Amino acid sequence: MNYRLSLNDSKMLKPHDVLCVLKISCLHGQEWTLRDLGKMVGLSGSEAYNSSKRLKASGLIYEASGEVKIVGRKLVDFIVYGIPAVYYPERGQITRGMATGASASPLSERLQAFDGDIPLVWPTAGGKVRGETLVPIYKTAPAAAAADGKLYELLVLVDALRTGRARERKLATEILEERLVGRAQPAERAVS
């Protein structure tokens, strides 16, 4: 017998979908369009539209009263348990860039670095931190993060889950829960 597994690639989450859903979480209560979302994260309007379709199909976002909302608990679970396995870290040479993971806020203020720890960085032109390259979850993430401090911190937490030690992953999970589940409306918590 010939068994074939047919996966429709357009329905599978892509790395830029993670960037989009994190940005959507930062836009809570603000008015925006998919074209706006695309511009904010470095995508075309059609890429942002397709991303929103995949995010809705996955149950990570939904629409209520004309507003797009995240499903906080499900998003945290996906970030904590799914992203590190699916979007595993790719490291590289020492370079200059934007700090990420445990080397950046909000984790760097709460964790004491070990002697000899080399910071993780997304390589960027004009980067201020010298460290080991970590390929960002999506190529436009550094530029999007530079324009939005809240998004930057969420991406830092995602990278801590992708690369960190147990204490870093635990703290990143706690902060994500505070930010993504703690502020969710009761209906957002209940949606599954």
JOJOSUL-V141795 format. One record per pair of residues at least 24 apart in sequence whose ideal C-beta (glycine too) atoms are under 7 Angstrom apart, sorted by the first residue. I is the first residue (numbers start at 0). J is the second residue. Records with the same first field share a line. If there is no record, write none. Layout:
I=J  J
This chain:
9=49
10=53  56
12=53  57
14=86  136  137
15=42  46  50  137
16=50  53  54
17=82  136  157
18=136  137  139  140  143
19=47  50  54
20=54  59  60  69  74
21=150  153  154
22=143  150
23=60  67  69
24=69  153  179
25=147  149  150
39=143
40=139  143
41=139  142  143
42=139
61=190
63=186
68=187
69=179  187
70=187  190
71=179  180  183  187  188
72=180  188
73=191
74=179
75=175  176  179  180
78=157  160  175
79=160  172
82=157  160  161
83=160  161
86=136  161
87=161
88=133  161  162
89=134
90=131  132  133
91=132  134
92=132
93=129  130  131
94=120  122  132
95=120  126  128  129
96=120  121  122  123  126  128
97=121  123  126  128  141  144
98=128  130
99=133  154  155  158
100=133  155  158  159  162  163
101=159  163  167
102=130
103=155
104=152  155
105=152  174
106=155  159  167  170  171
109=170
110=166  167  170
119=158  162
133=158  162
